[in-house]
Amino acid sequence: MAVLVEAAARVLEERGLAGYTTNAVAERAGTSVGSLYQYFPGKDALTAALIERETAVLLADVGSAAGAPDPRDGLALFIAAAVGHQMRRPSLARLLDFEEVRLPLGDEVAGVSRTIVASISALVARLPGTALADPDEAAADILAMVKGMVDAAGERGETASAGLDARVRRAVFGYLGLARAEMA
């Protein structure tokens, strides 16, 4: 099954949505379409499995960030995870963003957002010297900033992680009112 999901990722990257067919995925995986259908009832189910796989990587990275002893380091790790998620396979990330909206995955996407906001909120609540009335609200704002900046970079075709990471850090740490020295 993992071979089929990775084959789907590669077909999407190489051929885009127009060339993304179950036949193309089966061919790339070195199997028959019938074998593909034993695991996935259709292309949308395969796409949902691919989204789930990619999201699991992001959530694992976010979980690691949330466990950082210093909340500033945790926020930096969260930003690096979000940027890395986009830049690791930029064309795939971009196409999956479209598919996430098209497929009936609203509950799953909302659950992922809630998990990420909770992780960020826990970090924000531990930040020394900030006067945030509501860490949950700040966490939702931070997720929106990071997602907006990362998605916009993807739309522009950016591939340089370091520059994007630095810009997102400036935005988040500036929003939190943390000193410039803490952004390094």
Secondary structure, 3 states (H helix, E strand, C coil): CHHHHHHHHHHHHHHCHHHCCHHHHHHHHCCCHHHHHHHCCCHHHHHHHHHHHHHHHHHHHHHHHHCCCCHHHHHHHHHHHHHHHHHHCHHHHHHHHHHHHHCCCHHHHHHHHHHHHHHHHHHHHCCCCCCCCCHHHHHHHHHHHHHHHHHHHHHHCCCCHHHHHHHHHHHHHHHCCCCHHHHC
